[in-house]
Amino acid sequence: MSTNTNRTIPTERGMRIAERRILVAAAQAGHEAYWNTLRQTGAVTVKAASGEIVERKRDGSVKVIKHLSIGKRVKPGTILKRVK
C-alpha cells in the first residue's frame, strides 16, 4: 500500500489563501512598476486621481492635466457592449 502524501485537490481554505496572495502580489507589482518608471526614466507618469488626470514627475510634483466629469457607476460583473 502506498500513501499519497501530495494533495492534488486543493482545499477551499488553501484556495482562499492562494487567491489573497495573488491579489497582494499583483498590487505590489503595480506599485513597483510605477515607481521604477519614475526612478529609471526620470520621466513623468500620467494617472487618474481624485477625479483628475494628473502628471506626476520624479521629484514628486504634480500637474493637473484635465478635470474628469463624474462617470456612471457600474455594478461589478456588468457586461458592457459597444454601441455602433
C-alpha positions as CSV (number, residue, x, y, z in Angstrom):
1,M,0.0,0.0,0.0
2,S,1.3,3.4,-0.9
3,T,0.1,6.5,0.7
4,N,-0.2,9.6,-1.4
5,T,1.3,12.5,0.7
6,N,0.8,15.1,-2.1
7,R,-2.6,16.6,-2.3
8,T,-3.8,17.0,-5.9
9,I,-7.1,18.7,-5.0
10,P,-6.7,21.9,-3.0
11,T,-9.0,22.6,-0.1
12,E,-11.3,25.6,0.0
13,R,-9.1,27.2,2.6
14,G,-6.0,26.6,0.5
15,M,-7.6,28.2,-2.5
16,R,-8.7,31.3,-0.5
17,I,-5.1,31.8,0.8
18,A,-3.7,31.4,-2.7
19,E,-6.2,34.0,-4.1
20,R,-5.2,36.5,-1.4
21,R,-1.5,36.0,-2.2
22,I,-2.2,36.7,-5.9
23,L,-4.1,39.9,-5.2
24,V,-1.3,41.2,-2.9
25,A,1.4,40.2,-5.4
26,A,-0.4,42.0,-8.2
27,A,-0.8,45.2,-6.2
28,Q,2.9,45.1,-5.2
29,A,3.9,44.6,-8.8
30,G,1.9,47.5,-10.0
31,H,3.3,49.8,-7.4
32,E,6.9,48.7,-8.1
33,A,6.4,49.2,-11.9
34,Y,5.0,52.7,-11.3
35,W,8.0,53.8,-9.1
36,N,10.5,52.1,-11.3
37,T,9.2,54.1,-14.2
38,L,9.7,57.3,-12.3
39,R,13.2,56.3,-11.0
40,Q,14.7,54.8,-14.1
41,T,13.5,57.2,-16.8
42,G,13.1,60.4,-14.9
43,A,10.0,60.8,-17.0
44,V,6.5,61.6,-15.9
45,T,3.6,59.2,-15.4
46,V,0.0,60.1,-16.0
47,K,-2.7,58.7,-13.8
48,A,-6.3,59.4,-12.8
49,A,-6.5,60.6,-9.2
50,S,-9.5,62.1,-7.4
51,G,-11.4,62.9,-10.5
52,E,-8.5,64.4,-12.3
53,I,-5.9,63.3,-14.8
54,V,-2.5,64.3,-13.3
55,E,1.1,64.2,-14.4
56,R,3.5,63.2,-11.7
57,K,7.2,63.9,-12.0
58,R,10.1,62.2,-10.5
59,D,10.6,65.0,-7.9
60,G,7.1,64.4,-6.7
61,S,5.5,67.5,-8.2
62,V,2.0,67.0,-9.7
63,K,0.4,68.9,-12.6
64,V,-3.3,68.6,-13.3
65,I,-3.9,67.9,-17.0
66,K,-7.6,67.6,-17.0
67,H,-10.6,67.5,-14.6
68,L,-12.8,64.5,-15.2
69,S,-16.6,64.6,-15.2
70,I,-18.3,62.2,-12.8
71,G,-18.8,58.9,-14.5
72,K,-21.6,56.3,-14.3
73,R,-21.4,53.8,-11.5
74,V,-21.4,50.2,-12.8
75,K,-22.1,47.2,-10.7
76,P,-19.3,44.6,-10.7
77,G,-20.0,41.8,-13.2
78,T,-22.0,44.1,-15.6
79,I,-21.3,43.2,-19.2
80,L,-20.9,46.4,-21.3
81,K,-21.4,46.3,-25.1
82,R,-20.1,48.8,-27.6
83,V,-22.8,50.8,-29.4
84,K,-22.3,51.2,-33.1
